[in-house]
């Protein structure tokens, strides 16, 4: 299917990979796209590896299977790179986005795969903006910055509405998450 972007999110239970996939998917739907957003996990607990997926297209999506050849892979926990082949199925023209304090060259050395690698310390951004090292929202910002999948402001507006419903008594959580998304987006764009 042309003009479809497939994204695979790797994280650990509690880091928000599922939430990131769902937030991105819902924002894409509200921007007029066709979307599939779903997690893949079994009886895992907090800290266990999880995966989540997005498919975003301009036309109806008729595929009903896991994402096996993603255009983008987002890794919320760099330690997963030692346990899982996060680049599996990622083509040479794909994009790998890794939450890590290490620089790009250090991350590239760990893979035989050669494609676009984006590194961002999403956990540090989250700690500074939200007060907790939960990397999911800054990773969405990094993904938007690396891919131009949708305009940042459209995503922020959609996410703000969702967060206002969930955290109406905690405006600091809303503003912190929006700031985390924007900061990561800007860092990737530099």
JOMO-V184505 format. One line per field, one symbol per residue. psi: psi as a letter, one per 40 degrees, with the letter a starting at -180 (. if undefined). burial: I if it has 16 or more other C-alpha atoms within 10 Angstrom, else O. Layout:
psi=???
burial=???
This chain:
psi=hifhhhhhhhaiheefdddddddddddddeeeihihhiihibfiiheihiiiiihhieihhehgiihegidhhhhehdeddedigeehehideihhhhhieiiddddddeidhhahhhiigdddddddddeifhedddddddddddefdihdddddddddddddddfdegddddddddddddddddddd.
burial=OOOIIIIIIIIIIIIIIIIIIIIIIIIIOOOOIIIIIIIOOOOOOOOOIIIIIIIIIOOOOOOOOIIOIIIIIIIIIIOIIOOOOIIOOIOOOIIIIIIIOOOIOOIIOOOOOIIOIIIIIIIIIIOOIIOOIIIIIIIIIIIIIIOOOOOIOOIIOIIIOIIOOOOOOOOOIIIIIIIIIIIIIIOIOO
